[in-house]
Amino acid sequence: MGEYKKRKSYTGRVVSDKMNKTVVLTVTRKISHPRYNKIVKRTTRFKAHDEKNECKIGDLVRFIETRPLSKDKRWIVLEILEKSRTARLDESAGASRGAEKP
């Protein structure tokens, strides 16, 4: 991973996986409003490349900056940090169905 150290990296949540080999990620950060000094959430959306179509909605992933891959896509998914609850339930249901077959 030595070559990735100089690139920007973020951790975000998958909000859409409907495109082929592309996921939409959100990164939420908290800032202080300049006038009212209230903590406000700001959300930024990124399109990232998912080569194996592994990411599902709700997954927590780490992604890094790369060369432009398309008009909007300049990030690649590096790793899945946490699977979503629904993805884990689907995997366990699939495993139990597979065990029932002779």
PDB file as gemmi writes it, atoms N, CA and C in Angstrom:
CRYST1    1.000    1.000    1.000  90.00  90.00  90.00 P 1                      
ATOM      1  N   MET A   1       0.811  -1.200   0.000  1.00  0.00           N  
ATOM      2  CA  MET A   1       0.000   0.000   0.000  1.00  0.00           C  
ATOM      3  C   MET A   1       0.853   1.261   0.000  1.00  0.00           C  
ATOM      4  N   GLY A   2       2.143   1.152  -0.244  1.00  0.00           N  
ATOM      5  CA  GLY A   2       3.009   2.302  -0.213  1.00  0.00           C  
ATOM      6  C   GLY A   2       2.653   3.348  -1.252  1.00  0.00           C  
ATOM      7  N   GLU A   3       2.165   2.922  -2.402  1.00  0.00           N  
ATOM      8  CA  GLU A   3       1.849   3.869  -3.463  1.00  0.00           C  
ATOM      9  C   GLU A   3       0.592   4.672  -3.168  1.00  0.00           C  
ATOM     10  N   TYR A   4      -0.251   4.236  -2.226  1.00  0.00           N  
ATOM     11  CA  TYR A   4      -1.498   4.919  -1.933  1.00  0.00           C  
ATOM     12  C   TYR A   4      -1.352   5.997  -0.861  1.00  0.00           C  
ATOM     13  N   LYS A   5      -0.199   6.121  -0.215  1.00  0.00           N  
ATOM     14  CA  LYS A   5      -0.060   7.034   0.912  1.00  0.00           C  
ATOM     15  C   LYS A   5      -0.244   8.497   0.522  1.00  0.00           C  
ATOM     16  N   LYS A   6       0.166   8.890  -0.672  1.00  0.00           N  
ATOM     17  CA  LYS A   6       0.114  10.290  -1.064  1.00  0.00           C  
ATOM     18  C   LYS A   6      -1.252  10.714  -1.581  1.00  0.00           C  
ATOM     19  N   ARG A   7      -2.134   9.748  -1.826  1.00  0.00           N  
ATOM     20  CA  ARG A   7      -3.450  10.064  -2.365  1.00  0.00           C  
ATOM     21  C   ARG A   7      -4.436  10.360  -1.244  1.00  0.00           C  
ATOM     22  N   LYS A   8      -5.437  11.169  -1.557  1.00  0.00           N  
ATOM     23  CA  LYS A   8      -6.502  11.425  -0.593  1.00  0.00           C  
ATOM     24  C   LYS A   8      -7.308  10.153  -0.397  1.00  0.00           C  
ATOM     25  N   SER A   9      -7.710   9.896   0.832  1.00  0.00           N  
ATOM     26  CA  SER A   9      -8.580   8.750   1.081  1.00  0.00           C  
ATOM     27  C   SER A   9      -9.658   9.167   2.064  1.00  0.00           C  
ATOM     28  N   TYR A  10     -10.835   8.629   1.872  1.00  0.00           N  
ATOM     29  CA  TYR A  10     -11.977   8.915   2.729  1.00  0.00           C  
ATOM     30  C   TYR A  10     -12.664   7.616   3.099  1.00  0.00           C  
ATOM     31  N   THR A  11     -13.470   7.691   4.136  1.00  0.00           N  
ATOM     32  CA  THR A  11     -14.330   6.585   4.530  1.00  0.00           C  
ATOM     33  C   THR A  11     -15.756   7.047   4.334  1.00  0.00           C  
ATOM     34  N   GLY A  12     -16.559   6.246   3.638  1.00  0.00           N  
ATOM     35  CA  GLY A  12     -17.929   6.656   3.351  1.00  0.00           C  
ATOM     36  C   GLY A  12     -18.882   5.485   3.303  1.00  0.00           C  
ATOM     37  N   ARG A  13     -20.154   5.816   3.208  1.00  0.00           N  
ATOM     38  CA  ARG A  13     -21.222   4.825   3.191  1.00  0.00           C  
ATOM     39  C   ARG A  13     -21.788   4.743   1.784  1.00  0.00           C  
ATOM     40  N   VAL A  14     -22.071   3.531   1.309  1.00  0.00           N  
ATOM     41  CA  VAL A  14     -22.638   3.320  -0.028  1.00  0.00           C  
ATOM     42  C   VAL A  14     -24.123   3.661   0.015  1.00  0.00           C  
ATOM     43  N   VAL A  15     -24.565   4.555  -0.886  1.00  0.00           N  
ATOM     44  CA  VAL A  15     -25.983   4.919  -0.954  1.00  0.00           C  
ATOM     45  C   VAL A  15     -26.645   4.430  -2.235  1.00  0.00           C  
ATOM     46  N   SER A  16     -25.848   4.038  -3.237  1.00  0.00           N  
ATOM     47  CA  SER A  16     -26.421   3.504  -4.468  1.00  0.00           C  
ATOM     48  C   SER A  16     -25.419   2.561  -5.120  1.00  0.00           C  
ATOM     49  N   ASP A  17     -25.928   1.420  -5.606  1.00  0.00           N  
ATOM     50  CA  ASP A  17     -25.079   0.473  -6.329  1.00  0.00           C  
ATOM     51  C   ASP A  17     -25.744   0.028  -7.632  1.00  0.00           C  
ATOM     52  N   LYS A  18     -26.591   0.867  -8.198  1.00  0.00           N  
ATOM     53  CA  LYS A  18     -27.379   0.502  -9.372  1.00  0.00           C  
ATOM     54  C   LYS A  18     -26.575   0.512 -10.672  1.00  0.00           C  
ATOM     55  N   MET A  19     -25.443   1.215 -10.708  1.00  0.00           N  
ATOM     56  CA  MET A  19     -24.631   1.266 -11.922  1.00  0.00           C  
ATOM     57  C   MET A  19     -23.647   0.104 -11.947  1.00  0.00           C  
ATOM     58  N   ASN A  20     -23.242  -0.287 -13.127  1.00  0.00           N  
ATOM     59  CA  ASN A  20     -22.289  -1.381 -13.268  1.00  0.00           C  
ATOM     60  C   ASN A  20     -20.886  -0.892 -12.918  1.00  0.00           C  
ATOM     61  N   LYS A  21     -20.247  -1.533 -11.949  1.00  0.00           N  
ATOM     62  CA  LYS A  21     -18.887  -1.231 -11.492  1.00  0.00           C  
ATOM     63  C   LYS A  21     -18.740   0.181 -10.945  1.00  0.00           C  
ATOM     64  N   THR A  22     -19.826   0.786 -10.508  1.00  0.00           N  
ATOM     65  CA  THR A  22     -19.792   2.121  -9.921  1.00  0.00           C  
ATOM     66  C   THR A  22     -20.717   2.159  -8.722  1.00  0.00           C  
ATOM     67  N   VAL A  23     -20.259   2.811  -7.648  1.00  0.00           N  
ATOM     68  CA  VAL A  23     -21.102   3.019  -6.471  1.00  0.00           C  
ATOM     69  C   VAL A  23     -21.092   4.501  -6.129  1.00  0.00           C  
ATOM     70  N   VAL A  24     -22.190   4.958  -5.527  1.00  0.00           N  
ATOM     71  CA  VAL A  24     -22.268   6.332  -5.051  1.00  0.00           C  
ATOM     72  C   VAL A  24     -22.074   6.283  -3.544  1.00  0.00           C  
ATOM     73  N   LEU A  25     -21.124   7.090  -3.058  1.00  0.00           N  
ATOM     74  CA  LEU A  25     -20.762   7.095  -1.647  1.00  0.00           C  
ATOM     75  C   LEU A  25     -21.047   8.459  -1.045  1.00  0.00           C  
ATOM     76  N   THR A  26     -21.381   8.482   0.241  1.00  0.00           N  
ATOM     77  CA  THR A  26     -21.540   9.752   0.942  1.00  0.00           C  
ATOM     78  C   THR A  26     -20.534   9.822   2.076  1.00  0.00           C  
ATOM     79  N   VAL A  27     -19.974  11.009   2.251  1.00  0.00           N  
ATOM     80  CA  VAL A  27     -19.082  11.292   3.365  1.00  0.00           C  
ATOM     81  C   VAL A  27     -19.720  12.432   4.142  1.00  0.00           C  
ATOM     82  N   THR A  28     -19.985  12.196   5.419  1.00  0.00           N  
ATOM     83  CA  THR A  28     -20.613  13.206   6.264  1.00  0.00           C  
ATOM     84  C   THR A  28     -19.554  13.790   7.190  1.00  0.00           C  
ATOM     85  N   ARG A  29     -19.509  15.116   7.256  1.00  0.00           N  
ATOM     86  CA  ARG A  29     -18.582  15.785   8.157  1.00  0.00           C  
ATOM     87  C   ARG A  29     -19.347  16.826   8.955  1.00  0.00           C  
ATOM     88  N   LYS A  30     -18.827  17.203  10.098  1.00  0.00           N  
ATOM     89  CA  LYS A  30     -19.476  18.200  10.944  1.00  0.00           C  
ATOM     90  C   LYS A  30     -18.619  19.454  10.951  1.00  0.00           C  
ATOM     91  N   ILE A  31     -19.271  20.593  10.715  1.00  0.00           N  
ATOM     92  CA  ILE A  31     -18.565  21.870  10.736  1.00  0.00           C  
ATOM     93  C   ILE A  31     -19.298  22.824  11.663  1.00  0.00           C  
ATOM     94  N   SER A  32     -18.603  23.847  12.081  1.00  0.00           N  
ATOM     95  CA  SER A  32     -19.210  24.884  12.897  1.00  0.00           C  
ATOM     96  C   SER A  32     -19.680  26.004  11.975  1.00  0.00           C  
ATOM     97  N   HIS A  33     -20.942  26.391  12.103  1.00  0.00           N  
ATOM     98  CA  HIS A  33     -21.469  27.469  11.273  1.00  0.00           C  
ATOM     99  C   HIS A  33     -20.744  28.761  11.639  1.00  0.00           C  
ATOM    100  N   PRO A  34     -20.279  29.529  10.639  1.00  0.00           N  
ATOM    101  CA  PRO A  34     -19.462  30.707  10.941  1.00  0.00           C  
ATOM    102  C   PRO A  34     -20.182  31.789  11.747  1.00  0.00           C  
ATOM    103  N   ARG A  35     -21.471  31.967  11.517  1.00  0.00           N  
ATOM    104  CA  ARG A  35     -22.177  33.024  12.227  1.00  0.00           C  
ATOM    105  C   ARG A  35     -22.835  32.525  13.508  1.00  0.00           C  
ATOM    106  N   TYR A  36     -23.488  31.380  13.439  1.00  0.00           N  
ATOM    107  CA  TYR A  36     -24.297  30.919  14.565  1.00  0.00           C  
ATOM    108  C   TYR A  36     -23.573  29.935  15.478  1.00  0.00           C  
ATOM    109  N   ASN A  37     -22.377  29.502  15.091  1.00  0.00           N  
ATOM    110  CA  ASN A  37     -21.554  28.599  15.899  1.00  0.00           C  
ATOM    111  C   ASN A  37     -22.271  27.315  16.292  1.00  0.00           C  
ATOM    112  N   LYS A  38     -23.193  26.886  15.465  1.00  0.00           N  
ATOM    113  CA  LYS A  38     -23.877  25.623  15.688  1.00  0.00           C  
ATOM    114  C   LYS A  38     -23.188  24.557  14.843  1.00  0.00           C  
ATOM    115  N   ILE A  39     -23.083  23.352  15.365  1.00  0.00           N  
ATOM    116  CA  ILE A  39     -22.490  22.254  14.615  1.00  0.00           C  
ATOM    117  C   ILE A  39     -23.506  21.775  13.578  1.00  0.00           C  
ATOM    118  N   VAL A  40     -23.094  21.778  12.306  1.00  0.00           N  
ATOM    119  CA  VAL A  40     -23.972  21.429  11.198  1.00  0.00           C  
ATOM    120  C   VAL A  40     -23.342  20.271  10.421  1.00  0.00           C  
ATOM    121  N   LYS A  41     -24.177  19.317   9.985  1.00  0.00           N  
ATOM    122  CA  LYS A  41     -23.687  18.207   9.166  1.00  0.00           C  
ATOM    123  C   LYS A  41     -23.673  18.615   7.699  1.00  0.00           C  
ATOM    124  N   ARG A  42     -22.593  18.289   7.026  1.00  0.00           N  
ATOM    125  CA  ARG A  42     -22.477  18.494   5.584  1.00  0.00           C  
ATOM    126  C   ARG A  42     -22.191  17.137   4.951  1.00  0.00           C  
ATOM    127  N   THR A  43     -22.884  16.840   3.864  1.00  0.00           N  
ATOM    128  CA  THR A  43     -22.727  15.559   3.191  1.00  0.00           C  
ATOM    129  C   THR A  43     -22.232  15.788   1.772  1.00  0.00           C  
ATOM    130  N   THR A  44     -21.201  15.047   1.383  1.00  0.00           N  
ATOM    131  CA  THR A  44     -20.652  15.110   0.039  1.00  0.00           C  
ATOM    132  C   THR A  44     -20.818  13.744  -0.614  1.00  0.00           C  
ATOM    133  N   ARG A  45     -21.219  13.742  -1.885  1.00  0.00           N  
ATOM    134  CA  ARG A  45     -21.421  12.485  -2.617  1.00  0.00           C  
ATOM    135  C   ARG A  45     -20.284  12.292  -3.617  1.00  0.00           C  
ATOM    136  N   PHE A  46     -19.770  11.079  -3.682  1.00  0.00           N  
ATOM    137  CA  PHE A  46     -18.708  10.716  -4.610  1.00  0.00           C  
ATOM    138  C   PHE A  46     -19.144   9.500  -5.411  1.00  0.00           C  
ATOM    139  N   LYS A  47     -18.711   9.432  -6.675  1.00  0.00           N  
ATOM    140  CA  LYS A  47     -18.877   8.213  -7.463  1.00  0.00           C  
ATOM    141  C   LYS A  47     -17.525   7.515  -7.480  1.00  0.00           C  
ATOM    142  N   ALA A  48     -17.536   6.225  -7.135  1.00  0.00           N  
ATOM    143  CA  ALA A  48     -16.292   5.470  -7.049  1.00  0.00           C  
ATOM    144  C   ALA A  48     -16.391   4.188  -7.862  1.00  0.00           C  
ATOM    145  N   HIS A  49     -15.242   3.735  -8.337  1.00  0.00           N  
ATOM    146  CA  HIS A  49     -15.162   2.519  -9.150  1.00  0.00           C  
ATOM    147  C   HIS A  49     -15.099   1.298  -8.240  1.00  0.00           C  
ATOM    148  N   ASP A  50     -15.973   0.336  -8.489  1.00  0.00           N  
ATOM    149  CA  ASP A  50     -16.024  -0.926  -7.744  1.00  0.00           C  
ATOM    150  C   ASP A  50     -15.862  -2.047  -8.763  1.00  0.00           C  
ATOM    151  N   GLU A  51     -14.634  -2.485  -8.985  1.00  0.00           N  
ATOM    152  CA  GLU A  51     -14.309  -3.410 -10.074  1.00  0.00           C  
ATOM    153  C   GLU A  51     -15.087  -4.718 -10.015  1.00  0.00           C  
ATOM    154  N   LYS A  52     -15.271  -5.278  -8.826  1.00  0.00           N  
ATOM    155  CA  LYS A  52     -15.904  -6.593  -8.707  1.00  0.00           C  
ATOM    156  C   LYS A  52     -17.383  -6.524  -8.337  1.00  0.00           C  
ATOM    157  N   ASN A  53     -17.955  -5.345  -8.299  1.00  0.00           N  
ATOM    158  CA  ASN A  53     -19.358  -5.154  -7.896  1.00  0.00           C  
ATOM    159  C   ASN A  53     -19.645  -5.803  -6.542  1.00  0.00           C  
ATOM    160  N   GLU A  54     -18.736  -5.623  -5.579  1.00  0.00           N  
ATOM    161  CA  GLU A  54     -18.876  -6.225  -4.252  1.00  0.00           C  
ATOM    162  C   GLU A  54     -19.705  -5.379  -3.304  1.00  0.00           C  
ATOM    163  N   CYS A  55     -19.702  -4.072  -3.482  1.00  0.00           N  
ATOM    164  CA  CYS A  55     -20.352  -3.162  -2.536  1.00  0.00           C  
ATOM    165  C   CYS A  55     -21.865  -3.219  -2.665  1.00  0.00           C  
ATOM    166  N   LYS A  56     -22.533  -3.181  -1.530  1.00  0.00           N  
ATOM    167  CA  LYS A  56     -23.991  -3.135  -1.469  1.00  0.00           C  
ATOM    168  C   LYS A  56     -24.395  -1.888  -0.691  1.00  0.00           C  
ATOM    169  N   ILE A  57     -25.655  -1.496  -0.821  1.00  0.00           N  
ATOM    170  CA  ILE A  57     -26.151  -0.305  -0.131  1.00  0.00           C  
ATOM    171  C   ILE A  57     -25.987  -0.488   1.372  1.00  0.00           C  
ATOM    172  N   GLY A  58     -25.412   0.519   2.021  1.00  0.00           N  
ATOM    173  CA  GLY A  58     -25.224   0.485   3.467  1.00  0.00           C  
ATOM    174  C   GLY A  58     -23.829   0.083   3.905  1.00  0.00           C  
ATOM    175  N   ASP A  59     -23.001  -0.424   2.994  1.00  0.00           N  
ATOM    176  CA  ASP A  59     -21.639  -0.830   3.355  1.00  0.00           C  
ATOM    177  C   ASP A  59     -20.792   0.392   3.685  1.00  0.00           C  
ATOM    178  N   LEU A  60     -19.881   0.221   4.628  1.00  0.00           N  
ATOM    179  CA  LEU A  60     -18.905   1.247   4.971  1.00  0.00           C  
ATOM    180  C   LEU A  60     -17.615   0.891   4.250  1.00  0.00           C  
ATOM    181  N   VAL A  61     -17.095   1.809   3.417  1.00  0.00           N  
ATOM    182  CA  VAL A  61     -15.930   1.504   2.589  1.00  0.00           C  
ATOM    183  C   VAL A  61     -14.877   2.598   2.703  1.00  0.00           C  
ATOM    184  N   ARG A  62     -13.628   2.231   2.396  1.00  0.00           N  
ATOM    185  CA  ARG A  62     -12.542   3.199   2.273  1.00  0.00           C  
ATOM    186  C   ARG A  62     -12.253   3.335   0.790  1.00  0.00           C  
ATOM    187  N   PHE A  63     -12.150   4.578   0.305  1.00  0.00           N  
ATOM    188  CA  PHE A  63     -11.884   4.805  -1.113  1.00  0.00           C  
ATOM    189  C   PHE A  63     -10.824   5.877  -1.265  1.00  0.00           C  
ATOM    190  N   ILE A  64     -10.075   5.794  -2.390  1.00  0.00           N  
ATOM    191  CA  ILE A  64      -8.951   6.691  -2.611  1.00  0.00           C  
ATOM    192  C   ILE A  64      -9.080   7.392  -3.957  1.00  0.00           C  
ATOM    193  N   GLU A  65      -8.346   8.481  -4.061  1.00  0.00           N  
ATOM    194  CA  GLU A  65      -8.334   9.282  -5.279  1.00  0.00           C  
ATOM    195  C   GLU A  65      -7.506   8.582  -6.356  1.00  0.00           C  
ATOM    196  N   THR A  66      -7.918   8.742  -7.604  1.00  0.00           N  
ATOM    197  CA  THR A  66      -7.191   8.163  -8.732  1.00  0.00           C  
ATOM    198  C   THR A  66      -7.365   9.071  -9.950  1.00  0.00           C  
ATOM    199  N   ARG A  67      -6.862   8.637 -11.070  1.00  0.00           N  
ATOM    200  CA  ARG A  67      -7.022   9.416 -12.301  1.00  0.00           C  
ATOM    201  C   ARG A  67      -8.494   9.424 -12.704  1.00  0.00           C  
ATOM    202  N   PRO A  68      -8.918  10.388 -13.515  1.00  0.00           N  
ATOM    203  CA  PRO A  68     -10.313  10.402 -13.954  1.00  0.00           C  
ATOM    204  C   PRO A  68     -10.660   9.149 -14.758  1.00  0.00           C  
ATOM    205  N   LEU A  69     -11.708   8.456 -14.326  1.00  0.00           N  
ATOM    206  CA  LEU A  69     -12.165   7.250 -15.011  1.00  0.00           C  
ATOM    207  C   LEU A  69     -13.354   7.538 -15.915  1.00  0.00           C  
ATOM    208  N   SER A  70     -14.099   8.593 -15.620  1.00  0.00           N  
ATOM    209  CA  SER A  70     -15.219   9.030 -16.451  1.00  0.00           C  
ATOM    210  C   SER A  70     -15.477  10.494 -16.118  1.00  0.00           C  
ATOM    211  N   LYS A  71     -16.592  11.015 -16.575  1.00  0.00           N  
ATOM    212  CA  LYS A  71     -16.909  12.420 -16.344  1.00  0.00           C  
ATOM    213  C   LYS A  71     -16.956  12.755 -14.854  1.00  0.00           C  
ATOM    214  N   ASP A  72     -17.557  11.887 -14.047  1.00  0.00           N  
ATOM    215  CA  ASP A  72     -17.745  12.164 -12.624  1.00  0.00           C  
ATOM    216  C   ASP A  72     -16.929  11.262 -11.702  1.00  0.00           C  
ATOM    217  N   LYS A  73     -16.327  10.217 -12.221  1.00  0.00           N  
ATOM    218  CA  LYS A  73     -15.713   9.186 -11.373  1.00  0.00           C  
ATOM    219  C   LYS A  73     -14.205   9.379 -11.292  1.00  0.00           C  
ATOM    220  N   ARG A  74     -13.713   9.713 -10.071  1.00  0.00           N  
ATOM    221  CA  ARG A  74     -12.291   9.923  -9.844  1.00  0.00           C  
ATOM    222  C   ARG A  74     -11.798   9.212  -8.585  1.00  0.00           C  
ATOM    223  N   TRP A  75     -12.524   8.212  -8.144  1.00  0.00           N  
ATOM    224  CA  TRP A  75     -12.224   7.495  -6.909  1.00  0.00           C  
ATOM    225  C   TRP A  75     -12.359   5.997  -7.155  1.00  0.00           C  
ATOM    226  N   ILE A  76     -11.604   5.189  -6.409  1.00  0.00           N  
ATOM    227  CA  ILE A  76     -11.753   3.737  -6.470  1.00  0.00           C  
ATOM    228  C   ILE A  76     -11.939   3.199  -5.053  1.00  0.00           C  
ATOM    229  N   VAL A  77     -12.764   2.171  -4.938  1.00  0.00           N  
ATOM    230  CA  VAL A  77     -13.000   1.540  -3.641  1.00  0.00           C  
ATOM    231  C   VAL A  77     -11.785   0.691  -3.312  1.00  0.00           C  
ATOM    232  N   LEU A  78     -11.184   0.951  -2.158  1.00  0.00           N  
ATOM    233  CA  LEU A  78      -9.997   0.223  -1.740  1.00  0.00           C  
ATOM    234  C   LEU A  78     -10.365  -1.019  -0.944  1.00  0.00           C  
ATOM    235  N   GLU A  79     -11.287  -0.867   0.017  1.00  0.00           N  
ATOM    236  CA  GLU A  79     -11.689  -2.013   0.830  1.00  0.00           C  
ATOM    237  C   GLU A  79     -13.049  -1.762   1.452  1.00  0.00           C  
ATOM    238  N   ILE A  80     -13.728  -2.849   1.773  1.00  0.00           N  
ATOM    239  CA  ILE A  80     -15.000  -2.771   2.490  1.00  0.00           C  
ATOM    240  C   ILE A  80     -14.686  -2.958   3.964  1.00  0.00           C  
ATOM    241  N   LEU A  81     -14.969  -1.937   4.761  1.00  0.00           N  
ATOM    242  CA  LEU A  81     -14.660  -1.989   6.188  1.00  0.00           C  
ATOM    243  C   LEU A  81     -15.742  -2.710   6.980  1.00  0.00           C  
ATOM    244  N   GLU A  82     -16.997  -2.504   6.577  1.00  0.00           N  
ATOM    245  CA  GLU A  82     -18.113  -3.096   7.317  1.00  0.00           C  
ATOM    246  C   GLU A  82     -19.251  -3.372   6.350  1.00  0.00           C  
ATOM    247  N   LYS A  83     -19.748  -4.588   6.366  1.00  0.00           N  
ATOM    248  CA  LYS A  83     -20.892  -4.943   5.532  1.00  0.00           C  
ATOM    249  C   LYS A  83     -22.167  -4.405   6.173  1.00  0.00           C  
ATOM    250  N   SER A  84     -23.153  -4.086   5.344  1.00  0.00           N  
ATOM    251  CA  SER A  84     -24.431  -3.623   5.875  1.00  0.00           C  
ATOM    252  C   SER A  84     -25.174  -4.787   6.503  1.00  0.00           C  
ATOM    253  N   ARG A  85     -26.115  -4.477   7.351  1.00  0.00           N  
ATOM    254  CA  ARG A  85     -26.879  -5.517   8.042  1.00  0.00           C  
ATOM    255  C   ARG A  85     -27.661  -6.364   7.043  1.00  0.00           C  
ATOM    256  N   THR A  86     -28.269  -5.738   6.041  1.00  0.00           N  
ATOM    257  CA  THR A  86     -29.064  -6.491   5.068  1.00  0.00           C  
ATOM    258  C   THR A  86     -28.184  -7.413   4.240  1.00  0.00           C  
ATOM    259  N   ALA A  87     -26.971  -6.976   3.911  1.00  0.00           N  
ATOM    260  CA  ALA A  87     -26.062  -7.826   3.138  1.00  0.00           C  
ATOM    261  C   ALA A  87     -25.662  -9.046   3.959  1.00  0.00           C  
ATOM    262  N   ARG A  88     -25.430  -8.848   5.263  1.00  0.00           N  
ATOM    263  CA  ARG A  88     -25.068  -9.983   6.117  1.00  0.00           C  
ATOM    264  C   ARG A  88     -26.228 -10.954   6.252  1.00  0.00           C  
ATOM    265  N   LEU A  89     -27.462 -10.441   6.341  1.00  0.00           N  
ATOM    266  CA  LEU A  89     -28.623 -11.315   6.451  1.00  0.00           C  
ATOM    267  C   LEU A  89     -28.826 -12.113   5.168  1.00  0.00           C  
ATOM    268  N   ASP A  90     -28.609 -11.471   4.015  1.00  0.00           N  
ATOM    269  CA  ASP A  90     -28.741 -12.170   2.736  1.00  0.00           C  
ATOM    270  C   ASP A  90     -27.715 -13.293   2.609  1.00  0.00           C  
ATOM    271  N   GLU A  91     -26.473 -13.032   3.045  1.00  0.00           N  
ATOM    272  CA  GLU A  91     -25.433 -14.053   2.966  1.00  0.00           C  
ATOM    273  C   GLU A  91     -25.754 -15.239   3.868  1.00  0.00           C  
ATOM    274  N   SER A  92     -26.233 -14.955   5.081  1.00  0.00           N  
ATOM    275  CA  SER A  92     -26.541 -16.050   6.003  1.00  0.00           C  
ATOM    276  C   SER A  92     -27.747 -16.851   5.511  1.00  0.00           C  
ATOM    277  N   ALA A  93     -28.725 -16.191   4.908  1.00  0.00           N  
ATOM    278  CA  ALA A  93     -29.888 -16.895   4.369  1.00  0.00           C  
ATOM    279  C   ALA A  93     -29.473 -17.763   3.186  1.00  0.00           C  
ATOM    280  N   GLY A  94     -28.581 -17.259   2.351  1.00  0.00           N  
ATOM    281  CA  GLY A  94     -28.099 -18.033   1.211  1.00  0.00           C  
ATOM    282  C   GLY A  94     -27.301 -19.242   1.657  1.00  0.00           C  
ATOM    283  N   ALA A  95     -26.526 -19.095   2.720  1.00  0.00           N  
ATOM    284  CA  ALA A  95     -25.737 -20.217   3.232  1.00  0.00           C  
ATOM    285  C   ALA A  95     -26.640 -21.288   3.822  1.00  0.00           C  
ATOM    286  N   SER A  96     -27.703 -20.863   4.511  1.00  0.00           N  
ATOM    287  CA  SER A  96     -28.606 -21.853   5.108  1.00  0.00           C  
ATOM    288  C   SER A  96     -29.415 -22.571   4.023  1.00  0.00           C  
ATOM    289  N   ARG A  97     -29.776 -21.865   2.954  1.00  0.00           N  
ATOM    290  CA  ARG A  97     -30.492 -22.509   1.852  1.00  0.00           C  
ATOM    291  C   ARG A  97     -29.602 -23.519   1.140  1.00  0.00           C  
ATOM    292  N   GLY A  98     -28.337 -23.185   0.996  1.00  0.00           N  
ATOM    293  CA  GLY A  98     -27.404 -24.088   0.336  1.00  0.00           C  
ATOM    294  C   GLY A  98     -27.161 -25.347   1.147  1.00  0.00           C  
ATOM    295  N   ALA A  99     -27.249 -25.253   2.478  1.00  0.00           N  
ATOM    296  CA  ALA A  99     -27.022 -26.413   3.336  1.00  0.00           C  
ATOM    297  C   ALA A  99     -28.189 -27.391   3.269  1.00  0.00           C  
ATOM    298  N   GLU A 100     -29.388 -26.895   2.959  1.00  0.00           N  
ATOM    299  CA  GLU A 100     -30.568 -27.752   2.927  1.00  0.00           C  
ATOM    300  C   GLU A 100     -30.596 -28.659   1.702  1.00  0.00           C  
ATOM    301  N   LYS A 101     -29.982 -28.239   0.615  1.00  0.00           N  
ATOM    302  CA  LYS A 101     -30.016 -29.036  -0.614  1.00  0.00           C  
ATOM    303  C   LYS A 101     -29.128 -30.270  -0.467  1.00  0.00           C  
ATOM    304  N   PRO A 102     -29.570 -31.424  -0.976  1.00  0.00           N  
ATOM    305  CA  PRO A 102     -28.755 -32.645  -0.857  1.00  0.00           C  
ATOM    306  C   PRO A 102     -27.577 -32.650  -1.802  1.00  0.00           C  
TER     307      PRO A 102                                                      
END                                                                             
